[in-house]
Amino acid sequence: MTTGPGDPAFLVERLQGVPVGCIGDVMLDRFVHGTVERISPEAPVPVLRVAGEETMAGGAGNVVRNLAALGARVRIAGVIGDDEAGVELRQRLSEADGIVAAELLEVAGRRTTVKTRFLAGTQQLLRADSETAAALPAQCTDALLAAVAGWGGAWPVAVLSDYAKGVLAGRMAAEIIARLMASGSRVVVDPKGADFGRYRGAEVITPNRRELAVAAGAGVEPGEEAACARALQAREGLGAMLVTLGRDGMLLVDAGGMALALPAEAREVFDVSGAGDTVAATLAAALAAGAPLAEAAALANTAAGIVVGKVGTAVVRARELSDAMRRRQLLVGEAKLCDLAMASEQVAAWRRQGLRIGFTNGCFDLIHPGHVSLLSQARAACDRLVVGLNTDSSVARLKGTGRPVQPAAARATVLASLAAVDVVVPFADDTPLALIVTLRPDVLVKGADYRLEDVVGAAEVQGWGGTVLLARLEPGFSTSATIAGLGAP
């Protein structure tokens, strides 16, 4: 199904075919499934009756699986051992659609990292790890750096997936970032360890709360994450940070220190295995598709809410993400509908963040391109836009018999679905003056068919230092003309 910019799934469609590279610690995830019916007589442990097992690429390999599931074209570079697990991991990656190249360097005597999880139903009983976490030998690091340098400018975004298994140890992360930046790639890092300075130059780092605390060298209480991220940014010269907070959602702190909270979207959590991989992959793919950072972070947050509802090292597919974005848009639309008291509280909160508030109003009986243009111009002149909507009785008094064509609930729903609109406030008076005086907008917007002296609230807004914008009109569009046309033979 083809979407357009007004469809909340439009960004997901733009992910199809975007090129994204990935470098890091690849591993094999093995899941042993079964049931528990008794406790062992040998020790106080459950006895797992094994029903089956499955294997899949994990770590950086799971980042790649998520990228491929979203429709991206992926290239991966990493290291495996000269063992059976390495052969199986190479096979798993070769099976994934969308992976155009897997440059896996085989190191003699090194064990391929294998994480084996034992599950009874959806409950994980135990995880057993087999690995070599030592730094890579010099000849291997040289080969890996040469491979990454050879990517050129064909991979506009690359993910560094650091699981502290040796591939990105020491100066390796910094060297890879430098070479990627030299070729024009933007870098997203899923980090590990206490030294985030190794990732200087990356555009975004995606730690969880615990990883943030380790890097900060101190405990991080809920509500302290933004201050901690800013301190790390200043100390280490870092770019943006997208901090995953489990049940508290995510926190985006951009390179300038501006924080944006993203509430958790998971309805039910079964397994958080690999959720960080999903976040890094979705964020990188969205950036590669040209999305602004905040929009990419919101998409990653939605993807995380999907993947934690699955068991095992799972992926999020493009169709799932599209459907979730549409459901989210409906919920957001409902949240935009406010009475005056709620709108006043919201505007006060935005002002505390230093945001510029805009206001416009109308009947919006049948929304047409002229309305969309006016609202877009209004939103461009402010940070948040409040729309006053005439109630049915108010429209009837102003427009006469047969109006409104659509009831207030329908008109409000359509308005709230528009990205340019942040809050919709119905009002029953003939003019919105009471709303304007209460909300005290910084920008008041009406169409250019009004004269400044005829705009209700203009004098008041100018009186407290605000501005009035007379938005240009799209010729040939009006609700009255549209209704007249519908009634014509």
C-alpha beads as a LAMMPS data file, in Angstrom:
LAMMPS data file: protein, C-alpha beads

489 atoms
488 bonds

1 atom types
1 bond types

-500.0 500.0 xlo xhi
-500.0 500.0 ylo yhi
-500.0 500.0 zlo zhi

Masses

1 110.0

Atoms # bond

1 1 1 0.000 0.000 0.000
2 1 1 1.418 3.381 -1.019
3 1 1 1.513 6.010 1.693
4 1 1 2.108 9.743 1.686
5 1 1 3.561 12.346 4.056
6 1 1 0.258 12.580 5.950
7 1 1 0.298 8.872 6.753
8 1 1 2.067 8.010 10.025
9 1 1 3.556 4.948 8.295
10 1 1 5.191 7.084 5.572
11 1 1 8.579 7.001 7.299
12 1 1 8.500 3.192 7.475
13 1 1 7.946 3.046 3.722
14 1 1 10.990 5.282 3.229
15 1 1 13.166 2.708 5.018
16 1 1 12.870 0.301 2.097
17 1 1 16.239 -0.107 0.406
18 1 1 18.176 2.419 2.504
19 1 1 21.852 1.351 2.871
20 1 1 23.134 0.881 6.436
21 1 1 26.437 -0.608 7.552
22 1 1 27.142 -2.433 10.811
23 1 1 30.421 -3.223 12.571
24 1 1 30.796 -4.997 15.888
25 1 1 30.609 -8.135 17.989
26 1 1 28.670 -10.786 16.094
27 1 1 27.507 -13.824 18.018
28 1 1 25.261 -16.852 17.844
29 1 1 22.112 -16.854 19.966
30 1 1 20.876 -20.336 20.816
31 1 1 17.474 -20.904 22.436
32 1 1 16.612 -24.218 24.098
33 1 1 12.858 -24.491 24.645
34 1 1 10.991 -26.898 26.866
35 1 1 8.735 -27.400 29.862
36 1 1 9.395 -27.722 33.591
37 1 1 7.329 -30.270 35.484
38 1 1 9.518 -31.093 38.476
39 1 1 12.537 -30.155 40.583
40 1 1 15.693 -32.229 40.266
41 1 1 16.319 -34.750 43.092
42 1 1 20.031 -33.998 42.733
43 1 1 19.818 -30.283 43.530
44 1 1 17.085 -27.649 44.062
45 1 1 16.922 -26.750 40.374
46 1 1 14.152 -27.173 37.783
47 1 1 14.385 -30.008 35.276
48 1 1 13.836 -28.709 31.731
49 1 1 12.267 -31.256 29.404
50 1 1 13.711 -30.099 26.076
51 1 1 11.232 -29.801 23.224
52 1 1 13.476 -28.143 20.671
53 1 1 16.061 -25.483 19.979
54 1 1 16.800 -22.769 17.461
55 1 1 19.749 -20.550 16.602
56 1 1 20.015 -17.102 15.078
57 1 1 22.527 -14.319 14.656
58 1 1 22.876 -12.181 17.781
59 1 1 24.760 -9.084 18.932
60 1 1 25.751 -7.079 15.871
61 1 1 24.151 -9.894 13.884
62 1 1 20.820 -9.098 15.499
63 1 1 21.211 -5.436 14.567
64 1 1 21.630 -6.616 10.997
65 1 1 18.601 -8.913 11.227
66 1 1 16.487 -5.985 12.421
67 1 1 17.777 -3.733 9.655
68 1 1 16.971 -6.371 7.038
69 1 1 13.502 -6.943 8.526
70 1 1 12.785 -3.227 8.144
71 1 1 13.722 -3.408 4.465
72 1 1 17.208 -1.871 4.606
73 1 1 20.189 -3.054 2.532
74 1 1 22.864 -4.063 5.002
75 1 1 26.593 -4.660 5.070
76 1 1 28.221 -6.146 8.168
77 1 1 31.824 -6.530 9.309
78 1 1 32.868 -8.603 12.313
79 1 1 34.946 -11.486 13.625
80 1 1 34.229 -15.182 14.191
81 1 1 36.276 -18.113 15.434
82 1 1 37.474 -21.074 13.399
83 1 1 34.874 -23.328 14.990
84 1 1 31.509 -24.947 14.308
85 1 1 29.622 -22.006 15.830
86 1 1 31.398 -19.659 13.428
87 1 1 30.321 -21.760 10.462
88 1 1 26.726 -21.759 11.707
89 1 1 26.752 -18.002 12.337
90 1 1 28.037 -17.320 8.837
91 1 1 25.229 -19.519 7.501
92 1 1 22.561 -17.712 9.519
93 1 1 23.684 -14.335 8.211
94 1 1 23.797 -15.587 4.617
95 1 1 20.155 -16.665 4.912
96 1 1 18.854 -13.186 5.790
97 1 1 17.271 -11.204 2.974
98 1 1 18.697 -7.714 2.629
99 1 1 22.268 -8.498 3.718
100 1 1 24.354 -7.615 0.690
101 1 1 27.754 -8.386 2.244
102 1 1 28.971 -10.120 5.416
103 1 1 32.673 -9.559 5.925
104 1 1 33.374 -11.965 8.789
105 1 1 37.064 -12.357 9.557
106 1 1 37.925 -15.814 10.873
107 1 1 40.535 -15.835 13.663
108 1 1 42.337 -19.079 14.418
109 1 1 42.039 -20.241 18.007
110 1 1 39.274 -17.770 18.826
111 1 1 35.903 -18.989 20.041
112 1 1 32.813 -17.598 18.359
113 1 1 30.608 -16.019 21.022
114 1 1 27.582 -18.212 21.735
115 1 1 24.812 -17.282 24.169
116 1 1 22.593 -20.224 25.049
117 1 1 19.314 -19.430 26.760
118 1 1 17.135 -22.108 28.364
119 1 1 13.426 -21.278 28.415
120 1 1 10.357 -22.875 29.907
121 1 1 7.509 -21.311 27.987
122 1 1 8.287 -17.585 28.032
123 1 1 10.347 -17.786 31.231
124 1 1 14.135 -17.747 30.874
125 1 1 15.711 -20.155 33.367
126 1 1 19.404 -19.787 32.599
127 1 1 21.878 -18.313 30.144
128 1 1 25.227 -19.974 29.397
129 1 1 27.926 -18.052 27.472
130 1 1 30.875 -19.405 25.510
131 1 1 33.234 -16.743 24.196
132 1 1 36.640 -15.193 23.698
133 1 1 36.473 -11.547 24.753
134 1 1 40.135 -10.622 24.269
135 1 1 41.130 -7.790 21.952
136 1 1 41.810 -8.757 18.349
137 1 1 45.350 -9.497 17.125
138 1 1 46.986 -6.672 15.171
139 1 1 46.669 -8.308 11.752
140 1 1 42.946 -8.777 12.339
141 1 1 42.359 -5.155 13.389
142 1 1 44.257 -3.978 10.314
143 1 1 42.094 -6.155 8.056
144 1 1 38.886 -4.969 9.700
145 1 1 39.885 -1.299 9.432
146 1 1 40.788 -1.784 5.781
147 1 1 37.415 -3.408 5.111
148 1 1 35.529 -0.510 6.726
149 1 1 37.622 2.106 4.929
150 1 1 36.729 0.400 1.667
151 1 1 33.021 1.019 2.203
152 1 1 33.433 4.529 0.809
153 1 1 30.396 6.803 0.739
154 1 1 27.923 4.074 -0.209
155 1 1 26.788 3.594 3.411
156 1 1 25.495 6.940 4.723
157 1 1 24.829 5.563 8.227
158 1 1 26.711 2.869 10.129
159 1 1 26.031 1.192 13.480
160 1 1 28.785 0.210 15.895
161 1 1 27.429 -2.646 18.017
162 1 1 29.705 -2.988 21.041
163 1 1 29.142 -6.052 23.243
164 1 1 32.611 -5.865 24.835
165 1 1 33.723 -9.072 23.069
166 1 1 36.942 -7.568 21.705
167 1 1 36.116 -6.243 18.231
168 1 1 35.748 -2.614 19.372
169 1 1 38.212 -2.784 22.277
170 1 1 40.822 -0.114 23.041
171 1 1 41.288 2.428 20.256
172 1 1 39.468 0.289 17.709
173 1 1 36.097 2.052 18.111
174 1 1 37.695 5.480 17.686
175 1 1 39.649 4.318 14.621
176 1 1 36.555 2.885 12.956
177 1 1 34.497 6.017 13.703
178 1 1 37.252 8.195 12.235
179 1 1 37.386 6.134 9.032
180 1 1 33.609 6.070 8.668
181 1 1 33.399 9.829 9.170
182 1 1 36.179 10.341 6.627
183 1 1 34.067 8.455 4.083
184 1 1 31.012 10.586 4.890
185 1 1 29.112 8.101 7.060
186 1 1 27.129 9.125 10.141
187 1 1 27.647 6.790 13.092
188 1 1 25.225 5.333 15.651
189 1 1 26.806 3.483 18.606
190 1 1 25.223 0.914 20.920
191 1 1 27.850 1.222 23.675
192 1 1 29.444 -0.847 26.434
193 1 1 31.874 -0.079 29.232
194 1 1 32.827 2.964 31.267
195 1 1 34.743 4.891 28.577
196 1 1 32.278 6.629 26.286
197 1 1 35.109 8.877 25.102
198 1 1 35.996 6.040 22.708
199 1 1 32.861 6.946 20.757
200 1 1 33.670 10.638 20.242
201 1 1 32.548 11.664 16.769
202 1 1 29.493 9.400 16.675
203 1 1 26.252 11.216 15.910
204 1 1 24.155 9.244 18.422
205 1 1 24.931 6.873 21.291
206 1 1 22.172 4.571 22.594
207 1 1 22.970 3.426 26.172
208 1 1 20.449 1.959 28.572
209 1 1 20.112 3.419 32.077
210 1 1 22.661 0.998 33.583
211 1 1 25.215 1.692 30.835
212 1 1 24.706 5.422 31.347
213 1 1 25.403 5.013 35.065
214 1 1 28.559 2.959 34.414
215 1 1 29.900 5.626 32.054
216 1 1 29.031 8.365 34.545
217 1 1 30.727 6.491 37.370
218 1 1 27.765 7.046 39.694
219 1 1 24.229 5.886 40.288
220 1 1 21.541 7.460 38.126
221 1 1 18.148 7.817 39.775
222 1 1 14.940 8.157 37.723
223 1 1 14.671 11.756 36.578
224 1 1 18.451 12.306 36.636
225 1 1 19.176 10.798 33.216
226 1 1 19.096 14.079 31.264
227 1 1 21.541 15.805 33.616
228 1 1 23.813 12.762 33.545
229 1 1 23.733 12.607 29.734
230 1 1 24.557 16.321 29.462
231 1 1 27.474 15.905 31.860
232 1 1 28.847 13.034 29.766
233 1 1 28.369 15.014 26.565
234 1 1 30.357 17.907 28.005
235 1 1 33.065 15.722 29.557
236 1 1 33.627 13.412 26.582
237 1 1 32.685 15.686 23.674
238 1 1 29.815 13.434 22.625
239 1 1 26.930 14.000 20.241
240 1 1 23.302 13.105 20.910
241 1 1 22.306 10.362 23.345
242 1 1 19.170 8.204 23.144
243 1 1 18.857 6.568 26.576
244 1 1 16.583 3.521 26.870
245 1 1 14.787 3.443 30.225
246 1 1 12.790 0.207 30.211
247 1 1 9.277 0.785 31.533
248 1 1 9.968 4.555 31.521
249 1 1 10.453 4.651 27.750
250 1 1 13.350 6.598 26.269
251 1 1 15.048 9.946 26.672
252 1 1 16.600 11.774 23.727
253 1 1 19.200 14.397 24.641
254 1 1 20.361 16.083 21.461
255 1 1 23.848 17.460 20.829
256 1 1 22.753 20.822 22.208
257 1 1 21.485 19.310 25.468
258 1 1 17.752 19.629 24.680
259 1 1 15.884 16.682 26.221
260 1 1 12.828 14.930 24.790
261 1 1 11.009 12.235 26.790
262 1 1 9.452 9.348 24.829
263 1 1 6.959 7.336 26.929
264 1 1 7.141 3.541 26.767
265 1 1 4.822 1.984 24.193
266 1 1 5.025 -1.697 25.196
267 1 1 1.682 -3.204 26.175
268 1 1 3.165 -6.416 27.576
269 1 1 6.813 -7.317 28.163
270 1 1 7.911 -10.923 27.621
271 1 1 11.610 -10.627 26.827
272 1 1 14.031 -7.700 26.582
273 1 1 16.737 -9.790 24.842
274 1 1 18.080 -7.797 21.923
275 1 1 15.785 -4.792 22.425
276 1 1 18.812 -2.475 22.284
277 1 1 19.715 -3.969 18.904
278 1 1 16.244 -3.120 17.626
279 1 1 16.548 0.463 18.867
280 1 1 19.958 1.007 17.245
281 1 1 18.842 -0.583 13.970
282 1 1 15.593 1.360 13.680
283 1 1 17.249 4.645 14.603
284 1 1 20.014 4.126 12.032
285 1 1 17.609 3.117 9.258
286 1 1 15.398 6.150 9.914
287 1 1 18.401 8.490 9.855
288 1 1 19.537 6.893 6.592
289 1 1 16.067 7.584 5.202
290 1 1 16.503 11.282 5.993
291 1 1 14.360 11.499 9.133
292 1 1 15.176 14.188 11.708
293 1 1 16.711 12.792 14.893
294 1 1 13.581 13.259 17.031
295 1 1 11.415 11.483 14.444
296 1 1 13.934 8.653 14.134
297 1 1 14.034 8.277 17.938
298 1 1 10.239 8.125 18.118
299 1 1 10.214 5.379 15.492
300 1 1 12.875 3.447 17.452
301 1 1 10.753 3.815 20.591
302 1 1 7.753 2.320 18.819
303 1 1 9.887 -0.563 17.508
304 1 1 11.191 -1.264 21.019
305 1 1 7.619 -1.462 22.310
306 1 1 6.907 -4.171 19.734
307 1 1 10.032 -6.287 20.177
308 1 1 9.856 -6.641 23.979
309 1 1 6.457 -8.257 23.490
310 1 1 8.157 -11.166 21.699
311 1 1 10.149 -14.064 23.093
312 1 1 13.822 -14.450 22.227
313 1 1 16.157 -12.337 20.112
314 1 1 13.359 -11.105 17.882
315 1 1 13.092 -8.542 15.094
316 1 1 10.486 -5.964 14.137
317 1 1 9.207 -6.134 10.582
318 1 1 8.206 -3.140 8.505
319 1 1 4.518 -4.103 8.404
320 1 1 4.380 -4.443 12.199
321 1 1 5.976 -1.038 12.599
322 1 1 3.605 0.570 10.076
323 1 1 0.569 -0.816 11.884
324 1 1 1.918 0.286 15.273
325 1 1 2.596 3.799 13.966
326 1 1 -0.986 4.094 12.741
327 1 1 -2.342 2.901 16.109
328 1 1 -0.036 5.345 17.877
329 1 1 -1.240 8.189 15.677
330 1 1 -4.829 7.480 16.678
331 1 1 -3.896 7.591 20.358
332 1 1 -1.926 10.795 19.862
333 1 1 -4.914 12.312 18.083
334 1 1 -7.159 11.548 21.046
335 1 1 -4.591 13.044 23.420
336 1 1 -4.596 16.309 21.443
337 1 1 -8.263 17.018 22.254
338 1 1 -8.406 19.288 25.322
339 1 1 -10.762 21.557 27.164
340 1 1 -9.517 25.032 28.031
341 1 1 -8.207 24.042 31.482
342 1 1 -6.205 21.116 30.076
343 1 1 -4.894 23.248 27.211
344 1 1 -3.830 25.950 29.653
345 1 1 -1.812 23.425 31.692
346 1 1 -0.190 22.048 28.551
347 1 1 0.729 25.511 27.273
348 1 1 2.242 26.373 30.666
349 1 1 4.382 23.209 30.509
350 1 1 5.572 24.088 27.001
351 1 1 6.457 27.604 28.133
352 1 1 8.606 26.201 30.931
353 1 1 10.556 24.422 28.187
354 1 1 11.084 27.736 26.401
355 1 1 8.767 26.852 23.505
356 1 1 6.949 29.444 21.366
357 1 1 3.138 29.014 21.325
358 1 1 0.963 29.699 18.285
359 1 1 -2.830 29.954 18.018
360 1 1 -5.354 29.933 15.217
361 1 1 -9.045 29.129 15.046
362 1 1 -11.934 28.324 12.757
363 1 1 -14.882 26.085 11.963
364 1 1 -12.853 23.628 9.827
365 1 1 -16.099 22.087 8.597
366 1 1 -14.648 20.330 5.534
367 1 1 -10.872 20.422 5.710
368 1 1 -9.320 21.246 2.333
369 1 1 -5.826 22.160 1.028
370 1 1 -6.368 25.783 2.045
371 1 1 -6.798 24.732 5.665
372 1 1 -3.741 22.485 5.506
373 1 1 -1.645 25.329 4.082
374 1 1 -2.778 27.765 6.782
375 1 1 -2.058 25.272 9.561
376 1 1 1.351 24.452 8.101
377 1 1 2.256 28.148 7.933
378 1 1 1.036 28.628 11.490
379 1 1 3.105 25.690 12.793
380 1 1 6.191 26.960 10.963
381 1 1 5.915 30.228 12.902
382 1 1 5.934 28.573 16.355
383 1 1 7.065 25.487 18.291
384 1 1 3.578 24.324 19.328
385 1 1 0.240 25.138 17.675
386 1 1 -3.111 25.349 19.485
387 1 1 -6.239 25.343 17.313
388 1 1 -9.513 26.742 18.604
389 1 1 -12.476 24.881 17.062
390 1 1 -15.993 26.315 16.931
391 1 1 -18.595 23.988 18.458
392 1 1 -21.666 22.953 16.445
393 1 1 -23.889 25.637 17.994
394 1 1 -21.275 28.291 17.325
395 1 1 -20.904 27.208 13.686
396 1 1 -24.670 27.254 13.198
397 1 1 -24.888 30.844 14.465
398 1 1 -22.008 31.979 12.280
399 1 1 -22.713 30.020 9.082
400 1 1 -26.469 29.530 9.067
401 1 1 -28.798 26.640 8.238
402 1 1 -27.260 23.323 7.310
403 1 1 -23.958 23.998 9.016
404 1 1 -21.856 22.395 10.220
405 1 1 -21.762 19.563 7.721
406 1 1 -19.671 17.502 10.145
407 1 1 -20.192 17.408 13.922
408 1 1 -17.545 18.830 16.225
409 1 1 -16.220 15.396 17.209
410 1 1 -15.482 14.511 13.579
411 1 1 -13.909 17.897 12.843
412 1 1 -11.731 17.673 15.969
413 1 1 -10.571 14.155 15.081
414 1 1 -9.460 15.217 11.606
415 1 1 -7.646 18.283 12.960
416 1 1 -5.899 16.241 15.646
417 1 1 -4.618 13.789 13.031
418 1 1 -2.584 16.545 11.350
419 1 1 1.077 16.719 12.314
420 1 1 0.991 20.531 12.300
421 1 1 -1.597 20.597 15.119
422 1 1 -0.541 20.023 18.735
423 1 1 -3.771 20.772 20.654
424 1 1 -7.420 21.231 19.637
425 1 1 -9.698 23.236 21.976
426 1 1 -13.446 23.493 21.201
427 1 1 -15.154 26.785 22.127
428 1 1 -18.827 27.738 22.096
429 1 1 -18.520 31.538 21.862
430 1 1 -18.785 33.388 18.584
431 1 1 -15.152 34.495 18.907
432 1 1 -12.068 32.842 20.429
433 1 1 -11.148 35.890 22.513
434 1 1 -11.544 34.068 25.854
435 1 1 -9.185 31.298 24.662
436 1 1 -6.632 33.812 23.413
437 1 1 -6.638 35.814 26.646
438 1 1 -6.287 32.652 28.739
439 1 1 -3.594 30.959 26.651
440 1 1 -1.658 34.160 25.778
441 1 1 -0.103 32.838 22.545
442 1 1 3.135 34.270 21.198
443 1 1 1.836 34.086 17.612
444 1 1 -1.761 34.599 16.444
445 1 1 -2.509 33.339 12.929
446 1 1 -5.407 34.121 10.571
447 1 1 -5.802 34.069 6.810
448 1 1 -4.665 36.935 4.618
449 1 1 -8.313 37.676 3.754
450 1 1 -8.491 39.419 7.156
451 1 1 -7.282 42.924 7.873
452 1 1 -5.085 43.180 10.957
453 1 1 -7.552 45.453 12.740
454 1 1 -10.333 42.886 12.181
455 1 1 -8.474 39.924 13.706
456 1 1 -10.035 39.027 17.061
457 1 1 -7.352 39.092 19.752
458 1 1 -4.736 40.903 17.628
459 1 1 -4.571 43.927 19.933
460 1 1 -4.281 41.716 23.011
461 1 1 -1.528 39.526 21.540
462 1 1 0.462 42.538 20.376
463 1 1 -0.098 44.126 23.777
464 1 1 1.853 41.371 25.571
465 1 1 4.613 41.361 22.965
466 1 1 3.308 38.704 20.580
467 1 1 2.952 38.853 16.814
468 1 1 0.094 38.425 14.352
469 1 1 0.650 36.448 11.153
470 1 1 -1.695 36.797 8.186
471 1 1 -1.084 33.539 6.324
472 1 1 -1.240 33.455 2.560
473 1 1 -4.299 31.746 1.084
474 1 1 -4.399 28.887 -1.394
475 1 1 -6.518 30.174 -4.307
476 1 1 -9.620 28.248 -5.283
477 1 1 -10.375 26.621 -1.933
478 1 1 -13.136 27.468 0.531
479 1 1 -15.554 25.383 2.565
480 1 1 -18.608 27.331 1.390
481 1 1 -17.666 26.868 -2.266
482 1 1 -17.038 23.159 -1.678
483 1 1 -20.462 22.705 -0.060
484 1 1 -22.142 24.670 -2.838
485 1 1 -20.422 22.459 -5.391
486 1 1 -21.610 19.313 -3.632
487 1 1 -25.169 20.561 -3.818
488 1 1 -24.987 21.482 -7.506
489 1 1 -26.810 19.270 -10.039

Bonds

1 1 1 2
2 1 2 3
3 1 3 4
4 1 4 5
5 1 5 6
6 1 6 7
7 1 7 8
8 1 8 9
9 1 9 10
10 1 10 11
11 1 11 12
12 1 12 13
13 1 13 14
14 1 14 15
15 1 15 16
16 1 16 17
17 1 17 18
18 1 18 19
19 1 19 20
20 1 20 21
21 1 21 22
22 1 22 23
23 1 23 24
24 1 24 25
25 1 25 26
26 1 26 27
27 1 27 28
28 1 28 29
29 1 29 30
30 1 30 31
31 1 31 32
32 1 32 33
33 1 33 34
34 1 34 35
35 1 35 36
36 1 36 37
37 1 37 38
38 1 38 39
39 1 39 40
40 1 40 41
41 1 41 42
42 1 42 43
43 1 43 44
44 1 44 45
45 1 45 46
46 1 46 47
47 1 47 48
48 1 48 49
49 1 49 50
50 1 50 51
51 1 51 52
52 1 52 53
53 1 53 54
54 1 54 55
55 1 55 56
56 1 56 57
57 1 57 58
58 1 58 59
59 1 59 60
60 1 60 61
61 1 61 62
62 1 62 63
63 1 63 64
64 1 64 65
65 1 65 66
66 1 66 67
67 1 67 68
68 1 68 69
69 1 69 70
70 1 70 71
71 1 71 72
72 1 72 73
73 1 73 74
74 1 74 75
75 1 75 76
76 1 76 77
77 1 77 78
78 1 78 79
79 1 79 80
80 1 80 81
81 1 81 82
82 1 82 83
83 1 83 84
84 1 84 85
85 1 85 86
86 1 86 87
87 1 87 88
88 1 88 89
89 1 89 90
90 1 90 91
91 1 91 92
92 1 92 93
93 1 93 94
94 1 94 95
95 1 95 96
96 1 96 97
97 1 97 98
98 1 98 99
99 1 99 100
100 1 100 101
101 1 101 102
102 1 102 103
103 1 103 104
104 1 104 105
105 1 105 106
106 1 106 107
107 1 107 108
108 1 108 109
109 1 109 110
110 1 110 111
111 1 111 112
112 1 112 113
113 1 113 114
114 1 114 115
115 1 115 116
116 1 116 117
117 1 117 118
118 1 118 119
119 1 119 120
120 1 120 121
121 1 121 122
122 1 122 123
123 1 123 124
124 1 124 125
125 1 125 126
126 1 126 127
127 1 127 128
128 1 128 129
129 1 129 130
130 1 130 131
131 1 131 132
132 1 132 133
133 1 133 134
134 1 134 135
135 1 135 136
136 1 136 137
137 1 137 138
138 1 138 139
139 1 139 140
140 1 140 141
141 1 141 142
142 1 142 143
143 1 143 144
144 1 144 145
145 1 145 146
146 1 146 147
147 1 147 148
148 1 148 149
149 1 149 150
150 1 150 151
151 1 151 152
152 1 152 153
153 1 153 154
154 1 154 155
155 1 155 156
156 1 156 157
157 1 157 158
158 1 158 159
159 1 159 160
160 1 160 161
161 1 161 162
162 1 162 163
163 1 163 164
164 1 164 165
165 1 165 166
166 1 166 167
167 1 167 168
168 1 168 169
169 1 169 170
170 1 170 171
171 1 171 172
172 1 172 173
173 1 173 174
174 1 174 175
175 1 175 176
176 1 176 177
177 1 177 178
178 1 178 179
179 1 179 180
180 1 180 181
181 1 181 182
182 1 182 183
183 1 183 184
184 1 184 185
185 1 185 186
186 1 186 187
187 1 187 188
188 1 188 189
189 1 189 190
190 1 190 191
191 1 191 192
192 1 192 193
193 1 193 194
194 1 194 195
195 1 195 196
196 1 196 197
197 1 197 198
198 1 198 199
199 1 199 200
200 1 200 201
201 1 201 202
202 1 202 203
203 1 203 204
204 1 204 205
205 1 205 206
206 1 206 207
207 1 207 208
208 1 208 209
209 1 209 210
210 1 210 211
211 1 211 212
212 1 212 213
213 1 213 214
214 1 214 215
215 1 215 216
216 1 216 217
217 1 217 218
218 1 218 219
219 1 219 220
220 1 220 221
221 1 221 222
222 1 222 223
223 1 223 224
224 1 224 225
225 1 225 226
226 1 226 227
227 1 227 228
228 1 228 229
229 1 229 230
230 1 230 231
231 1 231 232
232 1 232 233
233 1 233 234
234 1 234 235
235 1 235 236
236 1 236 237
237 1 237 238
238 1 238 239
239 1 239 240
240 1 240 241
241 1 241 242
242 1 242 243
243 1 243 244
244 1 244 245
245 1 245 246
246 1 246 247
247 1 247 248
248 1 248 249
249 1 249 250
250 1 250 251
251 1 251 252
252 1 252 253
253 1 253 254
254 1 254 255
255 1 255 256
256 1 256 257
257 1 257 258
258 1 258 259
259 1 259 260
260 1 260 261
261 1 261 262
262 1 262 263
263 1 263 264
264 1 264 265
265 1 265 266
266 1 266 267
267 1 267 268
268 1 268 269
269 1 269 270
270 1 270 271
271 1 271 272
272 1 272 273
273 1 273 274
274 1 274 275
275 1 275 276
276 1 276 277
277 1 277 278
278 1 278 279
279 1 279 280
280 1 280 281
281 1 281 282
282 1 282 283
283 1 283 284
284 1 284 285
285 1 285 286
286 1 286 287
287 1 287 288
288 1 288 289
289 1 289 290
290 1 290 291
291 1 291 292
292 1 292 293
293 1 293 294
294 1 294 295
295 1 295 296
296 1 296 297
297 1 297 298
298 1 298 299
299 1 299 300
300 1 300 301
301 1 301 302
302 1 302 303
303 1 303 304
304 1 304 305
305 1 305 306
306 1 306 307
307 1 307 308
308 1 308 309
309 1 309 310
310 1 310 311
311 1 311 312
312 1 312 313
313 1 313 314
314 1 314 315
315 1 315 316
316 1 316 317
317 1 317 318
318 1 318 319
319 1 319 320
320 1 320 321
321 1 321 322
322 1 322 323
323 1 323 324
324 1 324 325
325 1 325 326
326 1 326 327
327 1 327 328
328 1 328 329
329 1 329 330
330 1 330 331
331 1 331 332
332 1 332 333
333 1 333 334
334 1 334 335
335 1 335 336
336 1 336 337
337 1 337 338
338 1 338 339
339 1 339 340
340 1 340 341
341 1 341 342
342 1 342 343
343 1 343 344
344 1 344 345
345 1 345 346
346 1 346 347
347 1 347 348
348 1 348 349
349 1 349 350
350 1 350 351
351 1 351 352
352 1 352 353
353 1 353 354
354 1 354 355
355 1 355 356
356 1 356 357
357 1 357 358
358 1 358 359
359 1 359 360
360 1 360 361
361 1 361 362
362 1 362 363
363 1 363 364
364 1 364 365
365 1 365 366
366 1 366 367
367 1 367 368
368 1 368 369
369 1 369 370
370 1 370 371
371 1 371 372
372 1 372 373
373 1 373 374
374 1 374 375
375 1 375 376
376 1 376 377
377 1 377 378
378 1 378 379
379 1 379 380
380 1 380 381
381 1 381 382
382 1 382 383
383 1 383 384
384 1 384 385
385 1 385 386
386 1 386 387
387 1 387 388
388 1 388 389
389 1 389 390
390 1 390 391
391 1 391 392
392 1 392 393
393 1 393 394
394 1 394 395
395 1 395 396
396 1 396 397
397 1 397 398
398 1 398 399
399 1 399 400
400 1 400 401
401 1 401 402
402 1 402 403
403 1 403 404
404 1 404 405
405 1 405 406
406 1 406 407
407 1 407 408
408 1 408 409
409 1 409 410
410 1 410 411
411 1 411 412
412 1 412 413
413 1 413 414
414 1 414 415
415 1 415 416
416 1 416 417
417 1 417 418
418 1 418 419
419 1 419 420
420 1 420 421
421 1 421 422
422 1 422 423
423 1 423 424
424 1 424 425
425 1 425 426
426 1 426 427
427 1 427 428
428 1 428 429
429 1 429 430
430 1 430 431
431 1 431 432
432 1 432 433
433 1 433 434
434 1 434 435
435 1 435 436
436 1 436 437
437 1 437 438
438 1 438 439
439 1 439 440
440 1 440 441
441 1 441 442
442 1 442 443
443 1 443 444
444 1 444 445
445 1 445 446
446 1 446 447
447 1 447 448
448 1 448 449
449 1 449 450
450 1 450 451
451 1 451 452
452 1 452 453
453 1 453 454
454 1 454 455
455 1 455 456
456 1 456 457
457 1 457 458
458 1 458 459
459 1 459 460
460 1 460 461
461 1 461 462
462 1 462 463
463 1 463 464
464 1 464 465
465 1 465 466
466 1 466 467
467 1 467 468
468 1 468 469
469 1 469 470
470 1 470 471
471 1 471 472
472 1 472 473
473 1 473 474
474 1 474 475
475 1 475 476
476 1 476 477
477 1 477 478
478 1 478 479
479 1 479 480
480 1 480 481
481 1 481 482
482 1 482 483
483 1 483 484
484 1 484 485
485 1 485 486
486 1 486 487
487 1 487 488
488 1 488 489
